[in-house]
Amino acid sequence: MDLPVVLKTKYAFHALLWLGEPEVVLDIGSMDGADSKRFRTLLPKAEIVAFEGNPYNYRAMLEDAQIERQRIRVENRLVSDTVGKRSFFVERPLAGVGHFNRGTSSLTRRDQNGAATEEVCLEAVSVESFLSRDYPSASSAALWVDVEGHAHAVLQGLGSAAKRVKLMHVEVETTQMWPGQKVESEVLSLASSLGFVAVARGDHPIQRDVILVNRDWYADDRTRIHAVLRLASWQGPALSRIMAWSNIGR
């Protein structure tokens, strides 16, 4: 059966965050912390951790007063299926290049026109190891995963923590953009084996986002989950703002 399409999956994810109220949110591949800031407006009491491997982006995030004010924890570490040192390939714009996407760095090297590639060595954690060590008492978590071709590895690293993850927003590719990467069908198959249901996706034919919900939560709250998905598909931006406003003073 085809997945229901939500044109702007981020708004559907915002609505499900507000509905599910996870205790911890991991923003994996944060780039600039913008999504983490929005998560804070929706979840005033949650622990929010932004992982960013690009050291230049990471330093800019540390200098962002709003990130500090909103109690967002920033980590210059990778999230994958292994723990330990890993090579990470940072994309930097060449001199004279105009607009440049600062979120294209990856665990896999992919030289692009207008960019220079810099290899750095970073500490990698898995979701399981991180939650077990840093948030052992948290009963629920949510993941925002944007890791340039390595979503499958992040999900492989859930391990025993999968039962604590309530929902995920995951960027996937329907065809290989990075050599040897796992594509959407493989990511969804792994997610299903871990106990997740795909409830929505974006409409891009090659690189798009998928929303995955823990099967137990879906079974318990299916009606409300689909209700907020419908609202998000009709009035996503307005719904996100209303939910954020509802938290003022909480």
C-alpha positions as CSV (number, residue, x, y, z in Angstrom):
1,M,0.0,0.0,0.0
2,D,1.3,3.5,-0.9
3,L,2.3,5.8,2.0
4,P,0.0,8.8,2.5
5,V,1.6,11.9,1.2
6,V,2.2,14.9,3.4
7,L,3.6,17.7,1.3
8,K,5.5,19.3,4.2
9,T,6.5,16.4,6.4
10,K,8.2,18.8,8.9
11,Y,4.8,20.2,9.9
12,A,3.4,16.7,10.4
13,F,6.4,15.8,12.5
14,H,5.8,19.0,14.6
15,A,2.2,17.9,15.2
16,L,3.2,14.4,16.2
17,L,5.9,15.7,18.6
18,W,3.3,17.9,20.2
19,L,0.9,14.9,20.4
20,G,3.4,12.3,21.6
21,E,5.4,14.6,24.0
22,P,8.7,12.6,23.9
23,E,11.1,13.3,26.8
24,V,14.2,13.5,24.5
25,V,14.5,14.7,20.9
26,L,17.7,13.9,18.9
27,D,18.3,16.3,16.0
28,I,20.8,14.2,14.0
29,G,22.5,16.2,11.3
30,S,21.3,19.5,12.6
31,M,23.4,21.9,10.4
32,D,22.3,25.1,12.2
33,G,19.9,24.2,15.0
34,A,16.9,25.7,13.3
35,D,14.8,22.5,13.7
36,S,15.9,22.1,17.3
37,K,14.7,25.6,18.0
38,R,11.3,24.7,16.6
39,F,11.2,21.5,18.7
40,R,11.8,23.6,21.8
41,T,8.7,25.7,21.1
42,L,6.6,22.5,20.9
43,L,8.2,20.7,23.8
44,P,9.2,23.2,26.5
45,K,10.3,20.5,29.0
46,A,12.0,18.0,26.7
47,E,15.7,17.4,26.5
48,I,16.8,18.4,23.0
49,V,20.2,17.3,21.6
50,A,21.5,18.6,18.2
51,F,24.2,16.5,16.6
52,E,26.3,18.2,13.9
53,G,29.5,16.7,12.4
54,N,30.6,19.7,10.4
55,P,33.0,21.5,12.8
56,Y,32.3,24.9,11.1
57,N,28.6,24.5,11.5
58,Y,29.1,23.3,15.1
59,R,31.1,26.3,16.1
60,A,28.5,28.6,14.6
61,M,25.8,26.8,16.6
62,L,27.8,27.3,19.8
63,E,27.9,31.1,19.1
64,D,24.1,31.2,18.6
65,A,22.7,32.8,21.7
66,Q,19.2,31.5,21.0
67,I,20.4,27.9,21.0
68,E,21.9,28.4,24.5
69,R,18.9,30.3,25.7
70,Q,16.6,27.5,24.6
71,R,18.6,24.9,26.4
72,I,19.6,23.0,23.3
73,R,22.6,20.7,23.8
74,V,25.0,20.7,20.9
75,E,27.3,17.8,20.1
76,N,30.1,17.7,17.5
77,R,29.7,13.9,17.2
78,L,28.3,11.5,14.6
79,V,25.4,9.2,15.0
80,S,25.7,5.8,13.3
81,D,25.6,2.1,13.9
82,T,29.1,1.9,15.4
83,V,30.8,3.5,18.4
84,G,34.3,5.0,18.1
85,K,36.4,7.1,15.8
86,R,35.0,7.7,12.2
87,S,36.1,9.7,9.2
88,F,33.7,12.4,8.2
89,F,33.9,14.3,4.9
90,V,33.2,18.0,5.3
91,E,32.1,20.0,2.2
92,R,33.4,23.6,2.1
93,P,32.6,26.1,-0.6
94,L,35.4,27.2,-3.0
95,A,36.3,30.9,-3.2
96,G,33.8,32.8,-5.3
97,V,31.0,30.3,-4.9
98,G,27.7,32.0,-4.2
99,H,24.9,30.0,-2.5
100,F,26.2,26.8,-0.9
101,N,24.3,24.1,1.0
102,R,26.1,23.7,4.4
103,G,24.3,20.5,5.1
104,T,25.9,18.2,2.5
105,S,28.8,16.8,4.5
106,S,28.6,13.0,5.0
107,L,30.3,9.8,6.2
108,T,30.7,9.0,2.5
109,R,32.9,11.2,0.3
110,R,31.1,12.8,-2.6
111,D,33.1,15.5,-4.3
112,Q,30.9,18.2,-5.6
113,N,31.4,21.0,-8.1
114,G,32.1,24.3,-6.3
115,A,33.2,22.5,-3.1
116,A,36.4,21.3,-1.5
117,T,36.3,18.1,0.7
118,E,38.0,18.1,4.0
119,E,38.3,14.8,6.0
120,V,38.0,15.0,9.8
121,C,38.0,12.4,12.5
122,L,35.0,12.4,14.9
123,E,33.6,10.3,17.7
124,A,30.6,8.3,16.7
125,V,27.8,7.0,18.9
126,S,24.8,4.9,18.3
127,V,21.3,6.0,19.4
128,E,21.3,3.0,21.8
129,S,24.7,3.9,23.4
130,F,23.9,7.6,23.7
131,L,20.4,7.2,25.2
132,S,21.6,4.4,27.5
133,R,24.4,6.5,28.9
134,D,23.1,10.0,28.9
135,Y,19.3,9.5,29.3
136,P,18.8,6.1,30.9
137,S,15.6,7.1,32.6
138,A,13.8,8.6,29.6
139,S,10.9,6.5,28.6
140,S,10.3,8.1,25.2
141,A,12.4,9.7,22.4
142,A,12.0,11.2,19.0
143,L,14.5,11.4,16.1
144,W,15.0,13.9,13.3
145,V,17.5,12.2,11.0
146,D,19.2,14.1,8.1
147,V,22.5,12.4,7.5
148,E,23.1,12.5,3.8
149,G,22.8,8.8,2.7
150,H,23.3,7.1,6.1
151,A,19.8,6.9,7.5
152,H,20.0,3.1,7.5
153,A,23.1,3.1,9.7
154,V,21.4,5.4,12.2
155,L,18.4,3.0,12.4
156,Q,20.7,0.0,12.7
157,G,22.2,1.8,15.8
158,L,18.8,1.9,17.6
159,G,19.3,-1.6,19.1
160,S,17.4,-2.0,22.4
161,A,16.5,1.7,22.3
162,A,14.0,1.2,19.5
163,K,11.2,0.5,21.9
164,R,11.8,3.9,23.5
165,V,11.7,5.8,20.2
166,K,8.2,7.0,19.6
167,L,8.6,8.6,16.2
168,M,11.2,9.5,13.6
169,H,11.5,11.9,10.7
170,V,14.0,10.4,8.3
171,E,15.5,11.7,5.0
172,V,15.8,8.9,2.5
173,E,16.8,8.5,-1.1
174,T,14.9,6.3,-3.7
175,T,18.1,5.9,-5.7
176,Q,21.8,6.0,-4.7
177,M,23.2,9.5,-4.4
178,W,26.2,8.3,-2.3
179,P,28.2,5.2,-3.3
180,G,27.0,2.0,-1.6
181,Q,24.2,3.7,0.3
182,K,21.0,2.0,1.4
183,V,17.9,3.4,-0.4
184,E,14.4,4.1,0.8
185,S,13.0,0.5,0.4
186,E,15.9,-0.9,2.6
187,V,15.4,1.8,5.2
188,L,11.7,1.1,5.4
189,S,12.3,-2.6,5.6
190,L,14.7,-2.2,8.5
191,A,12.3,0.3,10.2
192,S,9.5,-2.3,10.0
193,S,11.7,-5.0,11.5
194,L,12.4,-2.6,14.4
195,G,8.7,-2.0,15.1
196,F,7.9,1.1,13.2
197,V,5.0,2.0,10.9
198,A,5.5,4.5,8.0
199,V,2.6,6.9,8.2
200,A,3.6,9.7,5.8
201,R,6.2,10.9,3.3
202,G,7.2,13.8,1.2
203,D,6.5,14.0,-2.5
204,H,10.0,14.3,-4.0
205,P,10.7,11.4,-6.3
206,I,14.4,11.0,-5.4
207,Q,15.2,12.5,-2.0
208,R,12.4,12.8,0.5
209,D,11.4,12.5,4.1
210,V,9.5,9.7,5.8
211,I,7.7,9.8,9.1
212,L,7.9,6.6,11.1
213,V,5.8,5.9,14.2
214,N,6.4,3.2,16.9
215,R,4.0,0.4,16.2
216,D,2.8,0.2,19.8
217,W,2.0,3.9,19.9
218,Y,0.3,3.7,16.6
219,A,-1.9,0.8,17.8
220,D,-2.9,2.8,20.9
221,D,-3.4,6.2,19.3
222,R,-4.1,5.6,15.6
223,T,-7.1,7.8,15.4
224,R,-5.4,10.9,16.8
225,I,-2.2,10.3,14.9
226,H,-4.2,10.3,11.6
227,A,-6.2,13.3,12.7
228,V,-3.1,15.4,13.2
229,L,-1.6,14.1,9.9
230,R,-4.7,15.3,8.0
231,L,-4.6,18.7,9.8
232,A,-0.9,19.0,9.0
233,S,-1.5,18.2,5.3
234,W,-4.1,21.0,5.1
235,Q,-2.8,23.7,7.3
236,G,0.7,22.6,8.3
237,P,2.4,26.0,9.1
238,A,-0.6,27.4,10.9
239,L,-1.0,24.2,13.0
240,S,2.7,24.3,14.0
241,R,2.3,27.9,15.1
242,I,-0.9,27.2,17.1
243,M,0.8,24.2,18.9
244,A,3.8,26.3,19.8
245,W,1.6,29.1,21.1
246,S,-0.3,26.6,23.2
247,N,2.9,25.9,25.1
248,I,3.6,29.5,26.1
249,G,3.8,29.6,29.9
250,R,4.0,25.8,30.4
